[in-house]
Amino acid sequence: MSIDPDTFRAALGRFASGVTILTVLDAEGRDHGMTVSAFCSLSLDPPLVLACIDRSADMHALLLKREHVGITLLAAGQEALSRRFAELESDRFEGLGFSRGEHGVVLFDGALAHLECRVRARHPEGDHTIIVCEVECAEVRQERPLLYYRGGYAQLER
Ligand SMILES: Cc1cc2nc3c(=O)[nH]c(=O)nc-3n(C[C@H](O)[C@H](O)[C@H](O)COP(=O)(O)O)c2cc1C
């Protein structure tokens, strides 16, 4: 007997996470980005992280092809950025402050941390693909995290 989707969502929504924005460049050098909370650390040696990407997301096809990915871990004040990279249809990058990693991927200003990654493996599972990335470079700042919990944003109380 399989679990119904509402119960699945209700249970998994109780697992609090951080929020990231994944960015890639397409073959023409255009920036693409999306909000991702299904992200976690995978291995220390080698340093690996993973992200789970919906096969229906615009960026999914690019993540199957492109080698370099930028990952911005969002700080408490960056809820608008998270919404923008989940919802906005037009240029998501316009007017935003960011730097670029060694391979050109966008890394947003004001974040908790930046990771510059190389995609190492892709595993299709269900309606998502698990993207495994090797972290080549990381940078951290003293900020508080943006959290996602039960379908809404939250912050640490202390
Ligand atoms: C807080 C938050 C977390 C999200 N986490 C994921 C995720 O882990 N994986 C995913 O595929 N989509 C996730 N999404 C949805 C995508 O950000 C969204 O569907 C995508 O950006 C749609 O844009 P597109 O036009 O690029 O397909 C999340 C959205 C929000 C608001």
The ligand as an SDF file (V2000), in Angstrom:
LIG
                    3D

 31 33  0  0  0  0  0  0  0  0999 V2000
   11.9630   26.9880   -0.4160 C   0  0  0  0  0  0  0  0  0  0  0  0
   11.9340   26.2380   -1.7300 C   0  0  0  0  0  0  0  0  0  0  0  0
   12.6550   25.0760   -1.8600 C   0  0  0  0  0  0  0  0  0  0  0  0
   12.6610   24.3640   -3.0760 C   0  0  0  0  0  0  0  0  0  0  0  0
   13.4150   23.2330   -3.1760 N   0  0  0  0  0  0  0  0  0  0  0  0
   13.4370   22.5740   -4.3520 C   0  0  0  0  0  0  0  0  0  0  0  0
   14.2530   21.4100   -4.4890 C   0  0  0  0  0  0  0  0  0  0  0  0
   14.9300   20.9980   -3.5700 O   0  0  0  0  0  0  0  0  0  0  0  0
   14.2840   20.8050   -5.7090 N   0  0  0  0  0  0  0  0  0  0  0  0
   13.5410   21.2450   -6.7670 C   0  0  0  0  0  0  0  0  0  0  0  0
   13.6020   20.6360   -7.8310 O   0  0  0  0  0  0  0  0  0  0  0  0
   12.7460   22.3440   -6.6630 N   0  0  0  0  0  0  0  0  0  0  0  0
   12.7020   23.0150   -5.4840 C   0  0  0  0  0  0  0  0  0  0  0  0
   11.9290   24.1400   -5.3640 N   0  0  0  0  0  0  0  0  0  0  0  0
   11.1320   24.5710   -6.4980 C   0  0  0  0  0  0  0  0  0  0  0  0
   11.9760   25.2880   -7.5130 C   0  0  0  0  0  0  0  0  0  0  0  0
   12.7330   26.3540   -6.9640 O   0  0  0  0  0  0  0  0  0  0  0  0
   11.0620   25.8580   -8.6130 C   0  0  0  0  0  0  0  0  0  0  0  0
   10.1630   24.8760   -9.0010 O   0  0  0  0  0  0  0  0  0  0  0  0
   11.8530   26.2170   -9.8100 C   0  0  0  0  0  0  0  0  0  0  0  0
   12.6970   27.2920   -9.5770 O   0  0  0  0  0  0  0  0  0  0  0  0
   10.8660   26.5430  -10.9090 C   0  0  0  0  0  0  0  0  0  0  0  0
   11.4640   27.3470  -11.7820 O   0  0  0  0  0  0  0  0  0  0  0  0
   11.8060   26.9080  -13.2590 P   0  0  0  0  0  0  0  0  0  0  0  0
   10.9730   27.9020  -14.0090 O   0  0  0  0  0  0  0  0  0  0  0  0
   13.2780   27.1400  -13.3050 O   0  0  0  0  0  0  0  0  0  0  0  0
   11.4270   25.5040  -13.4980 O   0  0  0  0  0  0  0  0  0  0  0  0
   11.9120   24.8550   -4.1640 C   0  0  0  0  0  0  0  0  0  0  0  0
   11.1740   26.0410   -4.0230 C   0  0  0  0  0  0  0  0  0  0  0  0
   11.1870   26.7210   -2.8280 C   0  0  0  0  0  0  0  0  0  0  0  0
   10.4080   27.9930   -2.6930 C   0  0  0  0  0  0  0  0  0  0  0  0
  1  2  1  0
  2  3  1  0
  2 30  2  0
  3  4  2  0
  4  5  1  0
  4 28  1  0
  5  6  2  0
  6  7  1  0
  6 13  1  0
  7  8  2  0
  7  9  1  0
  9 10  1  0
 10 11  2  0
 10 12  1  0
 12 13  2  0
 13 14  1  0
 14 15  1  0
 14 28  1  0
 15 16  1  0
 16 17  1  0
 16 18  1  0
 18 19  1  0
 18 20  1  0
 20 21  1  0
 20 22  1  0
 22 23  1  0
 23 24  1  0
 24 25  2  0
 24 26  1  0
 24 27  1  0
 28 29  2  0
 29 30  1  0
 30 31  1  0
M  END
$$$$
